[in-house]
Amino acid sequence: MGITALWGATFLVVHLAVQHSGPLFFVGLRFLTAGLISVVVFRRTLAGLTRRELGAGAAIGVTIFLGYALQTLGLQTIPSSTSAFLTALYVPIVPLLQWAVFRRAPRPAALAGVALAFAGLVLLAGPGATGLSLSAGEVVTLVSTVAIAAEIVLIGVFAGTVDLGRVTVVQLLVGGGLSLAVMPVAGEAVPAFSWVWLLAAVGLGAASCLIQLTMNWAQQSVSPTRATVIYAGEPVWGGIVGRLAGDRLPGLALAGAALIVAGVLVSELRPRPRGKRTVHHPGSPPSRIPAERPHT
């Protein structure tokens, strides 16, 4: 519950930081910091890096770059609470992506979750006379959820076949490096120095490692189903922190946010056979690769 609350708070941190920095520079610094910390944490195992692990880490790193760069771009123009609830849509998107790529039909509960989440999106965006009135920032954030869902799918592909630490290092460094490398192409310049973006990027980089290590430790004794219920509170905490910071979502948008959270829960919850206990990240098969949550 503590790290879930921390996740929710990071939306506001990013929202404030990108008022002083471009999105690509901030994402690059944030994930390079996380990558360097992970190098220190997993330094003893790096010598055994294989080609498969390098490829797995690079592929996941690309999705991290796309997901977080687009999400951070959206946070320049939309409230942190809105971004938090929109980002949660990646959970019900995962089974749809698996259906499209692997022809793996989603469970009825997953389809019900998608329907609830879409209804919530309609209310959160605010339906108008000509359809959904999505702003550019909201559209970019929605696109980012597809990249984040792709990250979860890739984690399932490589599950159990690669080393946790080595792939973590590669995916974080690739995600951060790509973000900085694309800056000249996107016309983004290095921002003027500000303690706001520096402390935010370094702090979130450290938080990324801390959160993942905490998840891996906690889920040794917390079932995936129970963990999913706790993690679904992430956008709620984001909304609470945003509200304390001055965000004011209308009643219709709050109802939409509640439907999105309900969609996340419905699409993720599933019965676990009696007497069988597994430890894995919710939304993916048992895996040794840590899935970077969509705001850390």
N, C-alpha and C positions, 0 to 999 in steps of 0.2 A: 504493500500500500504506500510505503514511503517513497519508493522509486517511481511509482505511478504518479504520485503527486508532483515529484520532481520533473517527470516527463511533461506534465501539463504546464508547469511553470516555464519550461524552455520556449514555448511558443511566444510568450511575451518578451523573453530575453532576445530572441532572434528579431522580433518585430522592432524592438528598440535599437538593436545593433545595426540593422540595415538602413536606418535613417542616417547613419554615419559612414557606411561602407556599401560598395556594390555587392550584389549577391554572390557572384562567382569568387571574388576575393575572400569574402567571409567564409563561404563553404570550404574553399581550399585551405585556408588557415585552420579552420576548425578540425577538418579531418586529417590534415597532416600532423596536427598536434596529437590527435587521438592515435594516429599511426605510430608516431615516435614513442608515445607512452607504451603502446602495445609491443614495440620492439624491445623495450626494456623488460616488460613483463614476460615475454616469451623468448627472450634472447637465447636460452639454452637449446631450444628446439629448431631454430631457424636454419641451422646447418643442414638439416635433412629435407629442405624444401624440394618438392618434386615438380615435374612439368605439369602434372594434373592439378596440383595445388596452386601453382602459379596461374594456370588457366582459369581455375575455379575462382580464385581471388580476383583476377582481372575482370572476369565476367560480372561478378557480383559488384565489384567496384564501379563498373560502368553504370549499373542500375542505381547505385547509391548516388553517384554524381548527378544523373538525370533527375532522380526523385527529389533530392535535397536542394539542388540548384533551382529547380522550378518552384518548389515549395517556398524557398527563401525569396525568390523573385515575387511570388504572390504576396508574401508578408510585407512587402514594401507598401502595398496599397490597401490591404484588407485587415480588419481587426484580428488580433491573435486568437480570440475565441472562435470566430468564424473559421479560421484556418484549422483550428484544432478539430472541430466537428467535421469539416470537409475531408481532412486527412484520414479520419477514421474509416472512410469509405473504402480504403484499400483492403480491408478485411473481407467484405463480401465480394470484392472484385477478384480475389484470388481463385475461388472455384470457377468463375467464368473464364479466367485466363487459362486455367488448367483444361477446361472443356475445349477451348479454342485451339490450344497447342497440342494437347495429348489425347484429345477426344475422350476425356474422362468425365462422364456425366456427373453433374453436381447432385448432391443429396437433396431431397425435397426441403429439408430445413435450410440448406444453403440458398435455395431459390426463394424461400420465404424471407430470408434475411436480406437478399438483394431487393426484393419488392418493398420491404419496410424501409430500407436505406434510401431507395430512390424516392419514395414518398416523402421521406424526411428532407432529401435534397430539394425537392420542389418547394416545400414550405420554407426551408432555410434560405433559398435563393429569392423567394418572393415571386409567385406567379403573376404575370401581367396579362394584359389583353392579348398580346401577341406571343405569349409563351413565357419561358423562364427569363427573368431579368438578371442574367449573370454578368458580373463585371469582368474585366480582363484579368484581374487578380484572382478571381474565383475560378475562371476557366483554366488558368495556368496551374492553380492548386489541384484542380480535378485531374488534369493531365499527369501531374506528379504522382497521384495515387496509383496510376497504371504502372509507372516505373517501380514504385515501392512494392506493388503486388508482384511484379516480375522478379524482384529481388527475392521474395519469399518462395516463388516457384523454383528459382535457380538453387536456392538453399536445399529444397527438397530433392532436386536432381543429384546434387553432390553429397547428400546426407550419408554419413557413416563411412565415406570412402576417402576422406581427407583429414588432415590434422587440424584441430580447432585453432590453435595458436598461430600456426603459419598462415592459414587462410585469412584469419582476422587481420594480421599485419598487412598482407597484400591488398585486401579489399579496401582498407582504410587509406593506405598510401595511394592506391590507384584513384580512388574517389577524390581525394584532395588534390592530387597532382593533375588530374584531368581538368578540374575546376580552374586551377591557376593557368593551365596551358591554353584554355579556351578564351581567356580574358582578352588577348589582342584581337582575336577573330570577332568577338562580340563588341569590341570597341570600349571595353571597360578598363579604366585606368586604376592604378593603385591609389587608394584614398589617402587623404591627408591624415596624419596620425591622430588617433583618438583613443583615449583609455577605454571608451565604451566598447568599440569593436574588438580591441585587443583583449580585454578581460573577458568579454563574452565568448570570443572564439576559443581562447585557452581554457576557460572554465567549462564550456560545453564539450570541448575535446576530452578533458579529464573526466567529465561526467559520463561520456559515452562508454569509456572503459569501465568506470565504476559501476554503472548501471548493468552492463552486460555480465560482469563478474558476479554481481549480486543476484541477477536472474539465475545464472547457472548454479549458484550456491542454494538459493531459496527453493528452486524447483526440484531439488533432491528430496524435499519433504512436503512440497505442495503439489497436489495433482494438477495436470494440465487444465482440467475443467475448472477447478477452483482458481487457478492462475488467470484463466481467461476472463472470469467474472471480475477479478481485481483489475486486470489490464484494461477492461472496457471502460473503467472510470477515467482513463487518460483524458479524453476530450472534455469530460465533466470538470476535472481539475483545471484544464485549460480555460474553460468557460468561467469558472469561479475566479481564477487569477486575473483573467481579462476584465471581469466585472469589477473587481477591486481596483483595477488600474483605470477604469473609466469606460469600458465597453458597455454599450447599451443595446442589446438585441431586442427587437420587438417580440411580442407574445407569440406571433405566428412562427417566427424563426426559432424561438425556444422549443415550441412543439415539434418543429422539424428536427432540431438537435436531439430531442428525446427519441424520436423515431429512428434516427441514425444509430444511436447507442443501442436501441432495441434490436435493430437489424444486425449489428455486430454480435450481440449476444446470441441471437437466434441462429445465425449462420455458423457460429463457432461451437456452441454447446452440443455435445453428443454423449450418449451413454457409454460408460467404460465397463468392459466385462468384469464381473466380480472376481476378485483374487488376482487380477492382473494389473500391474502398475508400470507405467512408462514415464519417462522424463524427457520431455522435448518442448520446443517452443510452440505455443499455440498457433494453429493454422498451417503447420508443416509436419511432414513425417519426422520420426525420431532423427535428430540431426546433431552433429558435432560442430556445426558452423553456427556462430551466433548471428541472429538476424538483427541488424541495426534497426531499432524502432524509428518511426518516421519523424522524429523531432529531435533525436539525440545524435 
